[in-house]
Amino acid sequence: MKITDLKTYVVANPPPHYGGPYFIFLKLTTNDRIEGFGEVYGVPFRPDKVTQLIEDVVERYVIGWDPFKIERLWRIIYSSGYTQHPDLTLLGVLSGIEIACWDIIGKALNQPIYNLLGGRVHEKLRSYTYLYPAPDDLASKSKTPDALAIADIFGDPELAPKRAAQYVKQGFTALKFDPVMPMSAFDPRQLSLEALDNAELVTKNIREAVGSKCDLLIGTHGQMTTSSAIRLARRLEPYDPLWFEEPVPPENKKEMGRVAQFTRIPVACGERLTTKYEFAELLEKQAAAILQPALARVGGILEAKKIAGMAEAHYAQIAPHLYCGPIEAAANIQLATCSSNFLIQESIETFGGFYAELLKEPIKWEDGYIIPPDKPGLGVELNETVAAEHPYTGTIFPEMVNRPI
């Protein structure tokens, strides 16, 4: 079996853009017409340039390759250009290719990927979502669904608990929010007393709204200095969050370890990290008890499985990150299903709306849990007609405010 063809899609995710304004998918096809789908996440260049990067790597290394030889292909691409370094751009491209290869292998063997990585451990996967704004909330603030609008909802001590209660009624038993949004290109920063007061009030009100029926996940984005993160953590400890995510930027794992040392809230991290090497450093410095690899960035499915194994030896758990499209979601689900130290899986609400339209059969979500598929490969198929009908022609989405806060 040889890979003979590549096709890419840059898909516009319509408003309210939950999961991101666009998704980048790729399809690899073999000489016996087996198709495998992958997704690329978080490459910090214009989407049309990212597809050129994918085409370049596939042309140089993947066309003519046996998709079963994943480990060998991974090492060759990872080492290309004399790099051998966790590079976000290369690893995003490599992740999409690797996921597509696994999809081909599963289909060729008529097995779900999780059966090829140790077998099914979990019959269902606990799920959480962000507190995404309701349409009425956006209308009341005259906002479009961008990062600042979501920040307004997270930081509103009246709207946030109401939204949390709505999600609990849907069946969620865990919810994530960032009470110190927005994030800035000039972070980390020292939070003001006003910001600390508001974050504490929002968390208190959400806890009162959901009681003990729901875990609270503090989903910060590296906005704080170490000292500021510790100050915030001590204020939030009485409300017993399940985790404190990226309290400081992930570039300095020693300082993240200091936060973990000084709070009773478990620290979670991993969305902006790639490869086993960066996660090994995170574990060595005891900087996180919950690892959050994003499979369309970290290096793919096998790399994430290696990370899960390292975490298991440190009594750490995995909670795959998802702010991406349904192909990465499907890869996350395959990893979670076969990992004994799986904790919880991020979802984009209940995987409905356009998220469901992009797949021939939607991801199955019931009463707060994801039901892993039993079909071969990733267990889902991209609806290429829908993908082609929604091309994205914009530029890269500005996640951060370009001024100090």
FINU-564950 format. One record per residue (C-alpha): residue in three letters; chain; x, y, z. Coordinates in steps of 0.25 Angstrom, whole numbers. Last residue first. Layout:
// residues N
ATOM     r   c       x       y       z
ATOM   ALA   A       X       Y       Z
...
// end
This chain:
// residues 405
ATOM     r   c       x       y       z
ATOM   ILE   A     -16     181     118
ATOM   PRO   A      -4     183     109
ATOM   ARG   A      -8     184      94
ATOM   ASN   A      -9     174      83
ATOM   VAL   A     -21     167      89
ATOM   MET   A     -19     152      86
ATOM   GLU   A     -27     142      78
ATOM   PRO   A     -26     149      65
ATOM   PHE   A     -31     140      54
ATOM   ILE   A     -21     137      43
ATOM   THR   A     -26     143      29
ATOM   GLY   A     -39     141      22
ATOM   THR   A     -43     132      10
ATOM   TYR   A     -50     121      17
ATOM   PRO   A     -57     111       8
ATOM   HIS   A     -71     106      12
ATOM   GLU   A     -77      98       0
ATOM   ALA   A     -64      90      -1
ATOM   ALA   A     -66      85      14
ATOM   VAL   A     -81      82      12
ATOM   THR   A     -77      73       0
ATOM   GLU   A     -66      67       7
ATOM   ASN   A     -74      61      18
ATOM   LEU   A     -62      57      26
ATOM   GLU   A     -64      42      31
ATOM   VAL   A     -64      38      45
ATOM   GLY   A     -59      25      53
ATOM   LEU   A     -45      30      53
ATOM   GLY   A     -41      17      46
ATOM   PRO   A     -51       6      46
ATOM   LYS   A     -65       8      52
ATOM   ASP   A     -68       5      67
ATOM   PRO   A     -70      20      71
ATOM   PRO   A     -67      25      85
ATOM   ILE   A     -80      30      92
ATOM   ILE   A     -77      44      97
ATOM   TYR   A     -83      47     111
ATOM   GLY   A     -91      58     118
ATOM   ASP   A    -105      52     116
ATOM   GLU   A    -102      46     102
ATOM   TRP   A     -92      51      91
ATOM   LYS   A     -90      43      78
ATOM   ILE   A     -80      50      68
ATOM   PRO   A     -88      53      56
ATOM   GLU   A     -90      43      43
ATOM   LYS   A     -86      48      30
ATOM   LEU   A     -78      59      37
ATOM   LEU   A     -77      74      34
ATOM   GLU   A     -92      75      37
ATOM   ALA   A     -89      71      52
ATOM   TYR   A     -79      82      54
ATOM   PHE   A     -89      92      47
ATOM   GLY   A     -99      90      58
ATOM   GLY   A     -97      79      68
ATOM   PHE   A     -84      74      75
ATOM   THR   A     -91      75      89
ATOM   GLU   A     -84      88      93
ATOM   ILE   A     -70      88      86
ATOM   SER   A     -65      76      94
ATOM   GLU   A     -53      75     103
ATOM   GLN   A     -50      61     108
ATOM   ILE   A     -49      57     123
ATOM   LEU   A     -39      49     131
ATOM   PHE   A     -32      38     123
ATOM   ASN   A     -22      31     131
ATOM   SER   A     -26      17     125
ATOM   SER   A     -24      22     111
ATOM   CYS   A     -31      14     100
ATOM   THR   A     -44      22      99
ATOM   ALA   A     -36      35     101
ATOM   LEU   A     -27      33      89
ATOM   GLN   A     -39      30      79
ATOM   ILE   A     -47      41      85
ATOM   ASN   A     -36      51      83
ATOM   ALA   A     -34      46      68
ATOM   ALA   A     -49      49      66
ATOM   ALA   A     -49      63      72
ATOM   GLU   A     -37      66      63
ATOM   ILE   A     -46      62      51
ATOM   PRO   A     -57      70      57
ATOM   GLY   A     -51      83      56
ATOM   CYS   A     -42      91      66
ATOM   TYR   A     -42      97      80
ATOM   LEU   A     -41      83      87
ATOM   HIS   A     -31      79      97
ATOM   PRO   A     -29      64     101
ATOM   ALA   A     -31      62     117
ATOM   ILE   A     -19      53     121
ATOM   GLN   A     -16      49     135
ATOM   ALA   A      -4      49     144
ATOM   TYR   A       1      38     153
ATOM   HIS   A      15      40     148
ATOM   ALA   A      16      27     141
ATOM   GLU   A       2      30     135
ATOM   ALA   A       7      43     129
ATOM   MET   A      19      36     122
ATOM   GLY   A       9      26     116
ATOM   ALA   A      -1      38     112
ATOM   ILE   A      11      45     105
ATOM   LYS   A      14      32      97
ATOM   LYS   A      -1      32      93
ATOM   ALA   A       0      46      89
ATOM   GLU   A      11      43      80
ATOM   LEU   A       4      31      74
ATOM   ILE   A      -8      40      71
ATOM   GLY   A      -2      52      65
ATOM   GLY   A      10      61      67
ATOM   VAL   A       5      71      78
ATOM   ARG   A      -3      80      68
ATOM   ALA   A     -15      72      63
ATOM   LEU   A     -15      64      75
ATOM   ALA   A     -17      75      85
ATOM   PRO   A     -10      70      97
ATOM   GLN   A     -16      74     110
ATOM   LEU   A      -8      68     122
ATOM   ILE   A     -14      68     136
ATOM   ALA   A      -4      68     148
ATOM   ALA   A       4      80     143
ATOM   ALA   A      17      86     147
ATOM   GLN   A      24      75     154
ATOM   LYS   A      37      80     148
ATOM   GLU   A      39      66     142
ATOM   LEU   A      25      65     137
ATOM   LEU   A      25      78     129
ATOM   GLU   A      39      74     124
ATOM   ALA   A      34      61     119
ATOM   PHE   A      22      69     112
ATOM   GLU   A      32      77     104
ATOM   TYR   A      40      65      99
ATOM   LYS   A      27      56      97
ATOM   THR   A      24      65      85
ATOM   THR   A      17      79      84
ATOM   LEU   A      12      89      95
ATOM   ARG   A       2     100      93
ATOM   GLU   A     -11      92      98
ATOM   GLY   A      -3      85     108
ATOM   CYS   A      -6      90     123
ATOM   ALA   A     -14      86     135
ATOM   VAL   A     -11      90     149
ATOM   PRO   A     -18      83     161
ATOM   ILE   A     -24      93     171
ATOM   ARG   A     -17      92     184
ATOM   THR   A      -8     103     181
ATOM   PHE   A       7     107     184
ATOM   GLN   A      14      96     178
ATOM   ALA   A       6      96     165
ATOM   VAL   A       9     111     163
ATOM   ARG   A      24     108     165
ATOM   GLY   A      23      97     155
ATOM   MET   A      17     107     145
ATOM   GLU   A      30     116     148
ATOM   LYS   A      39     104     144
ATOM   LYS   A      31     101     132
ATOM   ASN   A      34     114     125
ATOM   GLU   A      29     115     111
ATOM   PRO   A      15     110     115
ATOM   PRO   A      10     124     119
ATOM   VAL   A       5     125     133
ATOM   PRO   A      -8     119     139
ATOM   GLU   A      -9     110     128
ATOM   GLU   A     -21     103     133
ATOM   PHE   A     -25     103     148
ATOM   TRP   A     -32      90     150
ATOM   LEU   A     -44      82     156
ATOM   PRO   A     -48      95     163
ATOM   ASP   A     -51      94     178
ATOM   TYR   A     -59     107     181
ATOM   PRO   A     -51     110     193
ATOM   GLU   A     -38     109     185
ATOM   LEU   A     -42     121     176
ATOM   ARG   A     -36     132     184
ATOM   ARG   A     -23     124     187
ATOM   ALA   A     -22     122     172
ATOM   LEU   A     -23     136     168
ATOM   ARG   A     -12     140     177
ATOM   ILE   A      -3     129     172
ATOM   ALA   A      -6     133     158
ATOM   SER   A      -2     147     161
ATOM   SER   A      11     142     167
ATOM   THR   A      14     134     155
ATOM   THR   A      11     145     145
ATOM   MET   A      -2     144     139
ATOM   GLN   A      -9     143     125
ATOM   GLY   A      -5     129     122
ATOM   HIS   A     -19     125     116
ATOM   THR   A     -28     123     127
ATOM   GLY   A     -38     111     127
ATOM   ILE   A     -42     110     142
ATOM   LEU   A     -50      97     141
ATOM   LEU   A     -62      96     150
ATOM   ASP   A     -68      82     153
ATOM   CYS   A     -83      80     152
ATOM   LYS   A     -94      75     161
ATOM   SER   A     -88      80     174
ATOM   GLY   A     -95      93     173
ATOM   VAL   A     -98      98     159
ATOM   ALA   A    -102     112     162
ATOM   GLU   A     -95     114     175
ATOM   ARG   A     -82     109     168
ATOM   ILE   A     -84     119     156
ATOM   ASN   A     -87     130     166
ATOM   LYS   A     -74     128     174
ATOM   THR   A     -66     127     161
ATOM   VAL   A     -71     140     156
ATOM   LEU   A     -69     146     169
ATOM   GLU   A     -54     141     170
ATOM   ALA   A     -51     146     156
ATOM   ASN   A     -57     160     159
ATOM   ASP   A     -49     162     172
ATOM   LEU   A     -36     158     165
ATOM   ALA   A     -39     167     153
ATOM   GLU   A     -42     179     163
ATOM   LEU   A     -30     175     171
ATOM   SER   A     -22     177     158
ATOM   LEU   A     -16     165     151
ATOM   GLN   A      -1     165     150
ATOM   ARG   A       3     162     135
ATOM   PRO   A       8     151     127
ATOM   ASP   A       5     156     116
ATOM   PHE   A       8     166     105
ATOM   ALA   A       2     159      94
ATOM   SER   A     -11     160     102
ATOM   MET   A     -22     150     107
ATOM   PRO   A     -36     155     110
ATOM   MET   A     -40     149     120
ATOM   VAL   A     -38     148     135
ATOM   PRO   A     -50     139     138
ATOM   ASP   A     -47     128     128
ATOM   PHE   A     -58     117     127
ATOM   LYS   A     -59     102     127
ATOM   LEU   A     -71      94     130
ATOM   ALA   A     -72      80     136
ATOM   THR   A     -84      71     138
ATOM   PHE   A     -91      74     125
ATOM   GLY   A    -105      68     124
ATOM   GLN   A    -113      79     116
ATOM   LYS   A    -118      85     129
ATOM   VAL   A    -104      86     134
ATOM   TYR   A    -101      95     121
ATOM   GLN   A    -113     104     124
ATOM   ALA   A    -108     106     139
ATOM   ALA   A     -94     110     134
ATOM   ARG   A    -101     121     125
ATOM   LYS   A    -108     126     137
ATOM   PRO   A     -95     126     145
ATOM   ALA   A     -87     134     134
ATOM   LEU   A     -98     144     131
ATOM   GLU   A     -99     150     145
ATOM   PRO   A     -84     150     150
ATOM   ASP   A     -80     155     136
ATOM   GLY   A     -65     152     133
ATOM   PHE   A     -67     139     125
ATOM   ILE   A     -78     146     117
ATOM   ASP   A     -70     159     114
ATOM   ALA   A     -58     150     110
ATOM   ILE   A     -66     143     100
ATOM   ALA   A     -69     156      94
ATOM   LEU   A     -55     160      94
ATOM   ALA   A     -51     147      87
ATOM   ASP   A     -61     149      76
ATOM   PRO   A     -76     145      75
ATOM   THR   A     -80     159      70
ATOM   LYS   A     -85     168      82
ATOM   SER   A     -97     177      84
ATOM   LYS   A     -96     173      99
ATOM   SER   A    -111     168     100
ATOM   ALA   A    -109     162      86
ATOM   LEU   A     -97     154      90
ATOM   ASP   A    -105     149     102
ATOM   ASP   A    -117     145      94
ATOM   PRO   A    -108     137      85
ATOM   ALA   A    -103     129      97
ATOM   PRO   A     -89     131     100
ATOM   TYR   A     -79     119     100
ATOM   LEU   A     -77     114     115
ATOM   TYR   A     -66     104     110
ATOM   THR   A     -70      90     109
ATOM   TYR   A     -68      77     117
ATOM   SER   A     -69      62     114
ATOM   ARG   A     -68      49     121
ATOM   LEU   A     -64      38     111
ATOM   LYS   A     -72      25     110
ATOM   GLU   A     -69      10     109
ATOM   HIS   A     -55      13     114
ATOM   VAL   A     -43       4     113
ATOM   ARG   A     -44       0      98
ATOM   GLY   A     -32      -7      92
ATOM   GLY   A     -17      -5      93
ATOM   LEU   A     -13       4      82
ATOM   LEU   A     -19      -4      70
ATOM   ASN   A     -32      -5      76
ATOM   TYR   A     -33      10      79
ATOM   ILE   A     -31      12      64
ATOM   PRO   A     -44       6      61
ATOM   GLN   A     -42      -7      53
ATOM   ASN   A     -45     -11      39
ATOM   LEU   A     -30     -14      36
ATOM   ALA   A     -29      -5      24
ATOM   LYS   A     -39       5      30
ATOM   GLY   A     -31       6      43
ATOM   ILE   A     -18       7      35
ATOM   ILE   A     -24      18      27
ATOM   ASP   A     -29      26      39
ATOM   TRP   A     -16      24      45
ATOM   CYS   A      -9      31      33
ATOM   ALA   A     -19      42      33
ATOM   ILE   A     -15      45      48
ATOM   GLU   A       0      45      44
ATOM   ILE   A      -2      55      33
ATOM   GLY   A     -10      65      41
ATOM   SER   A       0      63      53
ATOM   LEU   A      12      66      43
ATOM   VAL   A       6      79      39
ATOM   GLY   A       3      84      53
ATOM   LEU   A      17      79      57
ATOM   LEU   A      24      86      46
ATOM   THR   A      17      99      50
ATOM   LEU   A      18      98      65
ATOM   ASP   A      33      94      65
ATOM   PRO   A      37      84      75
ATOM   HIS   A      52      82      71
ATOM   GLN   A      59      71      62
ATOM   THR   A      62      82      52
ATOM   TYR   A      72      79      42
ATOM   GLY   A      63      83      31
ATOM   SER   A      54      70      33
ATOM   SER   A      56      63      46
ATOM   TYR   A      42      63      50
ATOM   ILE   A      38      59      36
ATOM   ILE   A      48      47      36
ATOM   ARG   A      44      43      50
ATOM   TRP   A      29      43      48
ATOM   LEU   A      31      35      35
ATOM   ARG   A      38      24      43
ATOM   GLU   A      28      23      54
ATOM   ILE   A      17      23      44
ATOM   LYS   A      21      12      35
ATOM   PHE   A       7       7      32
ATOM   PRO   A       4      18      23
ATOM   ASP   A      14      12      13
ATOM   TRP   A      20      24       6
ATOM   GLY   A      19      28      -9
ATOM   ILE   A      14      42      -6
ATOM   VAL   A      18      45       8
ATOM   TYR   A      32      51       9
ATOM   ARG   A      34      62      -1
ATOM   GLU   A      21      64      -7
ATOM   VAL   A      14      62       6
ATOM   VAL   A      23      73      13
ATOM   ASP   A      21      83       2
ATOM   GLU   A       6      81       1
ATOM   ILE   A       4      83      16
ATOM   LEU   A      12      95      15
ATOM   GLN   A       4     100       4
ATOM   THR   A      -9      97      12
ATOM   VAL   A      -3     106      23
ATOM   LYS   A      -1     117      14
ATOM   ASP   A     -15     118      10
ATOM   PRO   A     -19     117      25
ATOM   ARG   A     -10     129      28
ATOM   PHE   A       1     126      38
ATOM   PRO   A       2     122      53
ATOM   VAL   A      -1     107      51
ATOM   GLY   A     -11     105      62
ATOM   TYR   A     -18      92      57
ATOM   VAL   A     -16      83      45
ATOM   GLU   A     -27      72      43
ATOM   GLY   A     -26      58      37
ATOM   PHE   A     -34      49      28
ATOM   GLY   A     -31      36      22
ATOM   GLU   A     -36      30       9
ATOM   ILE   A     -34      16       4
ATOM   ARG   A     -34      16     -11
ATOM   ASP   A     -24       4     -14
ATOM   ASN   A     -13      13     -18
ATOM   THR   A     -15      21      -5
ATOM   THR   A     -22      34      -2
ATOM   LEU   A     -19      45       8
ATOM   LYS   A     -29      55      12
ATOM   LEU   A     -26      68      19
ATOM   PHE   A     -34      77      28
ATOM   ILE   A     -32      92      32
ATOM   PHE   A     -43      98      41
ATOM   TYR   A     -48     112      41
ATOM   PRO   A     -53     122      51
ATOM   GLY   A     -50     114      63
ATOM   GLY   A     -57     103      72
ATOM   TYR   A     -69     112      73
ATOM   HIS   A     -70     121      61
ATOM   PRO   A     -84     127      65
ATOM   PRO   A     -84     129      53
ATOM   PRO   A     -80     120      42
ATOM   ASN   A     -68     111      42
ATOM   ALA   A     -60     114      29
ATOM   VAL   A     -54     102      24
ATOM   VAL   A     -39     101      18
ATOM   TYR   A     -39      88      11
ATOM   THR   A     -27      80       6
ATOM   LYS   A     -26      68      -4
ATOM   LEU   A     -14      59      -5
ATOM   ASP   A     -11      47     -14
ATOM   THR   A      -3      34     -16
ATOM   ILE   A       0      28      -2
ATOM   LYS   A       5      14      -4
ATOM   MET   A       0       0       0
// end
